[in-house]
Amino acid sequence: MLNFDEHRFLQNQKGAVARGAELRGVIREYLDRGADSLFFLGAGGAGILMWPAAELLARKSRLLTICDTPAELVALGSVHLSARSIVVVPSRSGDTAESLEALDYSKRAGATVIALTGTPGSQLAERADVTFMNQVGDDNSSESFYIQSLLIAFAVMDARGEFSGYEEVLEEFRRLPEVLLLAKQSFDPVAQEIAGTIATSGYQMIVGAGSTWPEAMYYGMCILEEMQWVRTRPVHAADFFHGPLELIEPGVSCLLLKGEDTSRPLVDRVEQFISKYGDAATVLDAASVGSGISDRVRSLVSPVLLATVLERVSAHLEVLRDHPLTTRRYYRQVAY
């Protein structure tokens, strides 16, 4: 496949899954000590990748869970951050300034900081109370962070008696890396077509809901805007009929991300509207990606499945637009 190392991908994702047992032990230990809140504090894309886990806990667990942007937490504070808080800080580089500021701020409050990073020896890795390191690159960090944060959510609910069948779910997660690789391979021709559509459009709308909304936001902001300089508007399907619908007309390119949770009808009605008033809707359905996963687990990993096939879109897009994903204008001129 174009610009892809299969062995490295499998090793990276197996590494993420392998953190499950350690994460379970650490989470249980701190909950047993009296932890009463969990904060996910990731800057930019790494923070967005925590959203599915945070949303799962917010809807299925009674443990107070807050997903905040590091810069805003440091600026505004939180009455809930205390010595009884567990703080999860994800950063691939481990040197993101805002993440390090959040780490210091959390430690001053007495919180326990768990780092998820892809770079050994980084500042984040060295300064956190507990570090989980899984060496990844930009092209495969999405799945790794999604997987690790979901494993944290499962560990929380398991420890609190809010999650049945933990071992069965974890066993399915162990098979996930191979499922993702096969999904990439089978999807690659479709990915090239989608990349062609995006490459020839001057504006892109990406719509998601529920578990697919984080991936819509992530792909729009971190890939199309940051890495490809494509004018993009991520739209939550629930907000589509409160403004964005007025932008729909023939020629407006829309990418709709469908998941397998109960939010799916929200994207369905957007699709119906665009099919009537527009002519450029591309539907990417998690239900058509991967095989051999139970319905229960599929509903949890829709963003992981979508991230893995959208990586193939990115690989083709950078070639079609003659714009490498590593090319930036301002990235190295700012300290965030």
VEXBADO-128777 format. One line per 8 residues: their letters; for each residue x, y, z of N, C-alpha, C. Coordinates in steps of 0.05 Angstrom, whole numbers, plus 5000, padded with zeros to 4 digits. Layout:
<nodes>
a	X Y Z X Y Z X Y Z  ...
</nodes>
This chain:
<nodes>
mlnfdehr	5017 4976 5000 5000 5000 5000 5017 5025 5000  5007 5046 4989 5021 5071 4986 5029 5083 5013  5055 5089 5016 5065 5103 5041 5055 5089 5066  5060 5063 5068 5050 5048 5091 5068 5025 5098  5075 5022 5123 5091 5001 5134 5074 4982 5151  5066 4960 5139 5047 4942 5153 5059 4931 5179  5084 4924 5179 5096 4913 5204 5096 4933 5226  5104 4958 5220 5104 4979 5240 5076 4984 5251
flqnqkga	5057 4985 5233 5029 4990 5241 5020 4968 5261  5024 4943 5254 5016 4922 5272 5030 4923 5299  5055 4928 5299 5070 4930 5324 5060 4953 5341  5054 4976 5329 5044 4999 5344 5017 4993 5356  4999 4981 5341 4972 4977 5352 4972 4954 5372  4988 4934 5368 4991 4913 5388 5002 4924 5414  5020 4943 5411 5031 4956 5434 5010 4971 5450  4992 4984 5436 4970 4998 5450 4952 4979 5465
vargaelr	4945 4957 5452 4927 4938 5465 4941 4925 5489  4967 4920 5486 4982 4907 5507 4983 4923 5533  4977 4949 5531 4976 4966 5555 4952 4961 5572  4933 4945 5562 4907 4941 5576 4910 4931 5605  4926 4910 5609 4928 4899 5636 4941 4918 5655  4962 4932 5646 4976 4952 5663 4957 4975 5670  4943 4985 5650 4924 5007 5655 4903 4999 5675  4893 4974 5672 4872 4964 5690 4883 4964 5719
gvireyld	4907 4955 5722 4919 4954 5749 4923 4982 5761  4933 5000 5745 4938 5027 5755 4912 5041 5762  4892 5039 5745 4866 5052 5749 4853 5041 5775  4853 5015 5777 4841 5003 5801 4855 5012 5827  4882 5013 5825 4897 5022 5849 4889 5050 5858  4887 5068 5839 4880 5096 5847 4851 5099 5855  4833 5084 5843 4805 5084 5851 4803 5073 5879  4817 5052 5885 4817 5040 5912 4828 5059 5933
rgadslff	4845 5077 5925 4856 5097 5943 4837 5121 5948  4815 5121 5932 4795 5142 5937 4792 5162 5915  4804 5157 5891 4800 5176 5869 4771 5180 5863  4763 5205 5860 4735 5211 5855 4729 5226 5829  4750 5230 5813 4746 5243 5787 4768 5235 5768  4761 5237 5742 4780 5231 5721 4780 5253 5700  4803 5264 5695 4806 5285 5675 4822 5275 5651  4812 5280 5627 4828 5275 5602 4837 5303 5593
lgaggagi	4863 5308 5592 4874 5334 5585 4894 5331 5562  4884 5331 5538 4901 5330 5515 4899 5355 5498  4921 5364 5487 4921 5387 5470 4916 5380 5441  4900 5395 5427 4895 5391 5399 4884 5363 5393  4896 5350 5373 4885 5325 5364 4886 5303 5385  4908 5302 5401 4910 5282 5422 4886 5284 5441  4878 5309 5446 4855 5313 5464 4829 5303 5451  4825 5308 5426 4801 5299 5412 4799 5269 5412
lmwpaael	4822 5255 5410 4822 5226 5410 4813 5214 5437  4812 5230 5458 4802 5222 5484 4772 5224 5486  4759 5238 5467 4730 5243 5470 4713 5218 5471  4717 5197 5454 4700 5174 5456 4701 5161 5484  4724 5159 5496 4727 5147 5522 4713 5164 5543  4717 5190 5541 4704 5209 5561 4674 5208 5558  4664 5207 5533 4635 5206 5529 4624 5180 5539  4638 5158 5535 4629 5132 5545 4626 5133 5576
larksrll	4646 5144 5589 4645 5145 5618 4623 5165 5628  4620 5187 5613 4599 5206 5621 4571 5194 5620  4567 5176 5601 4540 5164 5598 4536 5138 5612  4559 5124 5618 4556 5097 5630 4567 5094 5658  4582 5113 5668 4594 5111 5694 4586 5135 5711  4585 5130 5737 4579 5152 5756 4604 5166 5766  4628 5157 5757 4652 5171 5764 4653 5198 5749  4657 5220 5762 4659 5246 5749 4682 5245 5729
ticdtpae	4675 5250 5704 4695 5249 5682 4693 5275 5667  4716 5289 5664 4717 5314 5650 4739 5313 5628  4731 5321 5604 4750 5323 5582 4753 5352 5575  4776 5363 5581 4780 5392 5579 4805 5398 5562  4806 5422 5551 4830 5430 5537 4850 5440 5557  4875 5432 5556 4895 5440 5576 4897 5470 5580  4898 5485 5558 4901 5514 5560 4878 5527 5575  4854 5517 5570 4831 5528 5584 4830 5520 5613
lvalgsvh	4837 5496 5619 4837 5487 5647 4857 5505 5663  4881 5509 5652 4901 5525 5666 4891 5554 5669  4877 5564 5648 4868 5592 5649 4844 5596 5668  4826 5576 5668 4801 5579 5683 4799 5563 5708  4814 5541 5710 4814 5524 5734 4789 5506 5734  4787 5490 5755 4765 5472 5759 4763 5465 5789  4739 5468 5800 4736 5461 5828 4738 5431 5833  4736 5416 5811 4736 5387 5813 4764 5375 5813
lsarsivv	4784 5390 5804 4812 5380 5803 4824 5382 5831  4832 5359 5841 4842 5357 5869 4861 5334 5872  4870 5330 5897 4887 5308 5903 4874 5281 5899  4848 5281 5895 4833 5256 5890 4826 5252 5861  4840 5268 5844 4835 5266 5815 4856 5249 5801  4848 5234 5781 4866 5221 5762 4866 5238 5737  4889 5246 5727 4891 5262 5703 4906 5246 5682  4894 5244 5658 4907 5230 5636 4915 5251 5616
vpsrsgdt	4941 5252 5610 4952 5271 5590 4964 5256 5567  4951 5257 5543 4962 5244 5520 4978 5264 5503  5001 5255 5492 5017 5272 5474 5036 5254 5460  5034 5253 5433 5051 5235 5418 5081 5243 5422  5086 5269 5419 5114 5279 5422 5123 5279 5451  5104 5283 5470 5111 5285 5498 5123 5312 5505  5124 5331 5486 5136 5357 5492 5118 5380 5485  5092 5374 5481 5073 5395 5474 5071 5414 5498
aesleald	5076 5440 5494 5077 5459 5516 5052 5460 5533  5029 5460 5520 5004 5462 5535 4999 5437 5552  5008 5414 5541 5005 5389 5557 5023 5390 5582  5047 5400 5578 5065 5402 5601 5055 5422 5622  5043 5443 5613 5031 5463 5631 5008 5450 5647  4992 5434 5633 4970 5420 5646 4980 5400 5667  5002 5386 5660 5014 5367 5678 5023 5382 5704  5037 5404 5701 5047 5419 5724 5023 5430 5741
yskragat	5003 5440 5727 4980 5451 5741 4966 5429 5757  4963 5405 5745 4950 5383 5758 4966 5373 5782  4992 5372 5780 5008 5363 5802 5008 5383 5825  5006 5409 5818 5004 5428 5840 4978 5425 5855  4957 5414 5842 4932 5409 5855 4932 5383 5871  4954 5368 5868 4957 5342 5882 4947 5318 5866  4939 5323 5841 4927 5301 5825 4949 5281 5817  4940 5257 5810 4958 5236 5799 4957 5239 5769
vialtgtp	4980 5241 5756 4981 5245 5727 4991 5220 5713  4975 5210 5694 4982 5188 5677 4987 5198 5650  5011 5193 5639 5018 5202 5612 5015 5179 5592  5003 5186 5569 5002 5169 5546 5019 5182 5524  5042 5171 5518 5059 5184 5498 5071 5164 5479  5080 5175 5456 5092 5158 5436 5122 5162 5433  5134 5178 5452 5162 5185 5450 5177 5179 5476  5194 5159 5476 5209 5153 5501 5228 5176 5509
gsqlaera	5231 5181 5535 5249 5201 5544 5239 5229 5542  5214 5233 5534 5203 5260 5531 5198 5272 5558  5194 5299 5558 5188 5312 5584 5164 5301 5597  5143 5296 5582 5118 5286 5593 5123 5258 5606  5137 5242 5591 5143 5215 5601 5159 5216 5627  5178 5234 5630 5195 5236 5653 5181 5249 5677  5162 5267 5672 5150 5282 5694 5124 5272 5705  5111 5254 5690 5085 5243 5699 5089 5223 5722
dvtfmnqv	5068 5219 5737 5070 5199 5759 5072 5171 5748  5057 5166 5727 5057 5140 5713 5057 5145 5683  5074 5131 5669 5077 5135 5640 5072 5109 5625  5055 5111 5605 5050 5089 5586 5061 5098 5559  5082 5085 5550 5095 5093 5525 5090 5073 5504  5079 5082 5481 5076 5065 5458 5086 5080 5434  5109 5073 5424 5122 5089 5404 5107 5088 5377  5096 5111 5370 5080 5114 5345 5088 5139 5330
gddnsses	5079 5140 5305 5083 5164 5288 5057 5177 5283  5057 5199 5269 5033 5214 5263 5013 5197 5247  5023 5179 5231 5005 5163 5213 4990 5141 5227  4998 5134 5252 4984 5112 5266 4979 5118 5295  4981 5143 5303 4977 5150 5331 4947 5151 5338  4930 5156 5318 4901 5159 5324 4890 5133 5336  4895 5111 5322 4885 5086 5333 4896 5079 5360  4922 5085 5364 4935 5079 5389 4923 5094 5412
fyiqslli	4918 5120 5408 4906 5137 5430 4877 5129 5434  4862 5124 5413 4834 5116 5416 4834 5090 5433  4850 5071 5426 4850 5045 5440 4857 5048 5469  4879 5062 5475 4888 5065 5503 4868 5079 5520  4856 5100 5509 4836 5115 5525 4811 5098 5530  4803 5083 5510 4780 5065 5514 4786 5044 5535  4811 5034 5535 4819 5014 5555 4818 5026 5583  4825 5052 5585 4823 5066 5611 4793 5067 5620
afavmdar	4776 5074 5601 4747 5075 5607 4737 5048 5616  4745 5027 5602 4736 5000 5610 4746 4993 5638  4771 5001 5644 4783 4995 5670 4768 5009 5692  4761 5034 5687 4745 5049 5707 4719 5035 5713  4704 5029 5692 4678 5016 5696 4680 4988 5708  4701 4974 5700 4705 4947 5711 4710 4949 5741  4728 4967 5749 4735 4970 5777 4711 4978 5794  4692 4993 5782 4669 5003 5796 4644 4985 5793
gefsgyee	4648 4962 5780 4625 4944 5777 4604 4954 5757  4613 4971 5738 4595 4983 5718 4598 4971 5690  4615 4950 5688 4622 4940 5661 4623 4909 5663  4606 4896 5649 4606 4866 5649 4621 4856 5625  4633 4833 5628 4647 4821 5605 4673 4834 5598  4688 4845 5617 4713 4859 5611 4732 4841 5596  4736 4816 5606 4756 4798 5594 4748 4792 5565  4723 4788 5559 4714 4782 5532 4719 4806 5513
vleefrrl	4714 4830 5523 4719 4853 5507 4749 4857 5502  4765 4853 5522 4794 4855 5519 4805 4835 5499  4794 4811 5499 4802 4791 5481 4797 4799 5452  4774 4812 5448 4768 4823 5421 4787 4845 5413  4795 4862 5433 4814 4883 5427 4841 4872 5419  4848 4849 5430 4873 4837 5422 4874 4829 5392  4850 4824 5381 4849 4817 5352 4846 4842 5335  4842 4864 5347 4836 4889 5333 4858 4898 5313
pevlllak	4884 4896 5321 4905 4905 5302 4903 4891 5275  4899 4865 5275 4897 4850 5249 4872 4858 5234  4850 4863 5249 4825 4872 5236 4829 4899 5223  4844 4916 5236 4849 4943 5225 4866 4941 5200  4886 4924 5201 4904 4921 5177 4888 4911 5153  4871 4891 5157 4855 4880 5135 4836 4901 5125  4826 4918 5143 4808 4939 5135 4822 4959 5117  4847 4966 5124 4862 4984 5107 4866 4973 5079
qsfdpvaq	4874 4947 5078 4880 4935 5053 4856 4934 5034  4833 4926 5045 4809 4924 5028 4797 4951 5021  4802 4971 5038 4790 4998 5033 4808 5015 5015  4832 5008 5010 4851 5026 4996 4840 5036 4969  4828 5020 4952 4817 5031 4927 4796 5052 4931  4778 5047 4951 4758 5067 4957 4770 5093 4968  4791 5089 4984 4805 5112 4996 4816 5130 4974  4826 5118 4953 4837 5134 4931 4815 5151 4917
eiagtiat	4791 5139 4915 4769 5154 4903 4760 5177 4921  4759 5172 4947 4751 5194 4965 4772 5216 4965  4797 5208 4964 4819 5228 4963 4816 5245 4938  4808 5233 4916 4804 5248 4891 4782 5268 4894  4761 5261 4907 4739 5279 4912 4747 5303 4929  4762 5298 4950 4771 5319 4968 4791 5337 4953  4809 5325 4938 4830 5339 4924 4819 5359 4904  4796 5354 4893 4784 5371 4872 4763 5390 4883
sgyqmivg	4759 5390 4909 4739 5408 4921 4753 5430 4936  4743 5454 4935 4755 5476 4949 4747 5478 4978  4727 5463 4985 4715 5465 5012 4704 5438 5019  4708 5430 5045 4699 5404 5053 4683 5406 5079  4659 5394 5079 4644 5392 5104 4645 5363 5113  4651 5359 5139 4653 5331 5150 4632 5330 5173  4615 5310 5171 4593 5307 5190 4595 5281 5206  4591 5283 5232 4591 5259 5249 4573 5263 5273
agstwpea	4568 5242 5288 4552 5244 5312 4560 5221 5331  4555 5224 5357 4561 5203 5376 4591 5196 5374  4596 5170 5370 4624 5161 5370 4639 5170 5346  4626 5178 5324 4640 5187 5300 4646 5217 5300  4633 5232 5318 4638 5261 5318 4667 5267 5324  4681 5254 5344 4709 5260 5348 4726 5256 5323  4721 5235 5308 4737 5230 5284 4731 5251 5263  4706 5260 5261 4700 5282 5242 4716 5307 5249
myygmcil	4716 5313 5275 4731 5337 5284 4761 5333 5280  4771 5310 5288 4799 5304 5286 4809 5305 5257  4795 5291 5239 4804 5290 5212 4802 5317 5198  4781 5332 5204 4778 5358 5193 4800 5377 5202  4804 5378 5228 4823 5398 5239 4852 5389 5236  4859 5364 5243 4887 5356 5245 4898 5346 5218  4881 5336 5201 4891 5325 5175 4886 5345 5153  4860 5350 5148 4854 5367 5124 4863 5396 5128
eemqwvrt	4858 5407 5152 4867 5435 5156 4897 5437 5161  4906 5423 5181 4935 5426 5189 4954 5414 5169  4948 5390 5160 4967 5376 5143 4963 5379 5113  4939 5388 5105 4933 5391 5077 4924 5419 5069  4919 5437 5088 4910 5464 5083 4885 5465 5066  4867 5446 5071 4841 5445 5058 4820 5459 5076  4806 5478 5065 4785 5492 5081 4763 5472 5088  4759 5468 5114 4743 5446 5124 4724 5456 5146
rpvhaadf	4700 5445 5147 4680 5452 5167 4670 5426 5180  4682 5417 5203 4670 5395 5217 4643 5403 5229  4623 5387 5225 4596 5393 5234 4584 5370 5249  4574 5375 5274 4560 5354 5288 4533 5351 5275  4524 5326 5270 4499 5321 5256 4476 5333 5271  4477 5335 5297 4455 5348 5312 4454 5378 5308  4476 5390 5299 4477 5419 5293 4472 5425 5264  4472 5405 5247 4471 5409 5218 4447 5426 5210
fhgpleli	4424 5421 5223 4399 5435 5216 4396 5461 5230  4417 5471 5243 4416 5496 5257 4437 5516 5245  4441 5514 5219 4459 5532 5206 4473 5520 5181  4489 5499 5185 4504 5488 5162 4487 5480 5138  4462 5471 5143 4445 5463 5120 4443 5484 5099  4445 5510 5106 4442 5531 5087 4465 5533 5067  4487 5519 5073 4510 5519 5055 4509 5497 5034  4489 5479 5037 4487 5457 5019 4475 5465 4992
epgvscll	4489 5459 4971 4481 5463 4943 4497 5445 4926  4490 5442 4901 4507 5425 4883 4536 5434 4883  4554 5416 4886 4582 5422 4886 4595 5424 4913  4580 5426 4934 4591 5427 4961 4598 5398 4970  4623 5393 4975 4632 5366 4982 4627 5360 5011  4614 5338 5017 4608 5330 5045 4616 5301 5049  4630 5297 5071 4638 5270 5080 4623 5264 5105  4606 5243 5104 4589 5235 5127 4601 5210 5140
lkgedtsr	4606 5212 5166 4617 5189 5181 4595 5176 5197  4589 5151 5191 4568 5137 5205 4580 5116 5224  4570 5115 5249 4579 5096 5268 4559 5074 5272  4563 5058 5293 4545 5036 5299 4533 5038 5326  4531 5063 5336 4518 5067 5361 4490 5080 5356  4476 5087 5377 4449 5096 5373 4447 5125 5362  4469 5138 5357 4469 5164 5344 4467 5163 5314  4468 5139 5303 4469 5135 5274 4446 5150 5259
plvdrveq	4421 5149 5270 4399 5163 5256 4404 5193 5252  4421 5205 5269 4426 5233 5266 4442 5239 5240  4460 5221 5233 4474 5224 5208 4457 5216 5184  4439 5196 5188 4421 5187 5167 4404 5210 5157  4394 5227 5175 4376 5248 5166 4392 5270 5152  4418 5274 5159 4435 5292 5143 4439 5282 5115  4444 5256 5113 4447 5243 5087 4422 5247 5069  4399 5244 5081 4374 5247 5066 4371 5276 5056
fiskygda	4379 5295 5073 4376 5323 5065 4396 5329 5042  4420 5320 5044 4440 5326 5024 4434 5313 4997  4423 5288 4999 4415 5274 4974 4393 5289 4959  4378 5305 4973 4356 5320 4961 4365 5347 4950  4383 5360 4964 4391 5388 4957 4420 5391 4948  4436 5370 4951 4464 5372 4942 4470 5349 4923  4495 5346 4915 4502 5325 4897 4530 5313 4902  4542 5320 4926 4569 5312 4930 4573 5301 4958
atvldaas	4556 5282 4966 4559 5269 4992 4573 5242 4990  4594 5239 5006 4608 5214 5008 4603 5202 5036  4592 5178 5037 4585 5165 5063 4607 5145 5069  4619 5148 5093 4638 5128 5103 4626 5115 5127  4618 5090 5124 4603 5076 5144 4620 5055 5159  4622 5059 5185 4638 5040 5201 4628 5011 5199  4602 5009 5194 4590 4982 5192 4601 4966 5168  4613 4980 5149 4624 4966 5126 4654 4961 5128
vgsgisdr	4665 4969 5151 4694 4967 5155 4700 4945 5175  4719 4928 5168 4728 4907 5187 4707 4884 5189  4716 4862 5200 4699 4839 5205 4709 4823 5228  4692 4806 5239 4700 4789 5261 4699 4803 5288  4684 4825 5290 4681 4839 5315 4652 4838 5324  4647 4832 5349 4620 4831 5359 4606 4857 5357  4579 4857 5357 4564 4882 5356 4570 4900 5379  4574 4889 5403 4580 4905 5426 4606 4921 5422
vrslvspv	4626 4907 5413 4652 4920 5410 4652 4939 5386  4638 4932 5365 4637 4949 5341 4625 4976 5349  4605 4976 5366 4593 5002 5374 4612 5019 5390  4633 5007 5401 4653 5022 5417 4676 5031 5400  4682 5017 5378 4707 5023 5363 4701 5036 5336  4677 5046 5331 4672 5059 5306 4693 5081 5299  4701 5098 5318 4721 5118 5311 4748 5106 5304  4755 5083 5316 4780 5070 5310 4780 5059 5282
llatvler	4758 5046 5274 4755 5036 5247 4756 5058 5226  4742 5080 5232 4742 5102 5213 4769 5115 5211  4783 5118 5234 4810 5130 5233 4829 5114 5216  4826 5087 5218 4846 5070 5204 4841 5071 5174  4817 5074 5164 4812 5076 5135 4817 5105 5125  4812 5124 5142 4817 5152 5134 4847 5157 5131  4863 5142 5145 4892 5144 5141 4899 5137 5112  4885 5118 5100 4890 5111 5073 4882 5134 5054
vsahlevl	4860 5148 5061 4852 5171 5046 4874 5192 5046  4885 5197 5070 4907 5216 5073 4931 5209 5057  4938 5183 5056 4962 5174 5041 4959 5180 5011  4935 5177 5001 4930 5183 4973 4927 5213 4968  4916 5227 4987 4911 5255 4985 4937 5271 4982  4957 5264 4998 4982 5279 4997 4996 5275 4970  4991 5253 4957 5003 5248 4931 4987 5264 4909  4961 5262 4910 4944 5275 4891 4948 5306 4892
rdhplttr	4952 5316 4916 4954 5345 4919 4984 5354 4919  5002 5335 4917 5031 5341 4918 5037 5358 4942  5026 5349 4965 5029 5364 4990 5034 5343 5012  5059 5337 5019 5065 5318 5040 5051 5325 5066  5042 5305 5081 5028 5309 5106 5046 5323 5127  5072 5322 5123 5091 5335 5141 5096 5365 5136  5085 5375 5114 5090 5403 5106 5072 5421 5123  5085 5441 5136 5071 5461 5151 5080 5489 5144
ryyrqvay	5064 5509 5149 5072 5536 5145 5082 5548 5172  5067 5544 5193 5071 5558 5218 5077 5540 5242  5076 5514 5238 5077 5496 5261 5101 5501 5278  5125 5505 5266 5149 5508 5282 5153 5537 5292  5135 5555 5285 5138 5582 5294 5122 5588 5319  5106 5569 5328 5090 5573 5352 5099 5553 5373  5093 5559 5398 5103 5542 5420 5081 5526 5433  5060 5519 5418 5038 5505 5429 5037 5476 5421
</nodes>
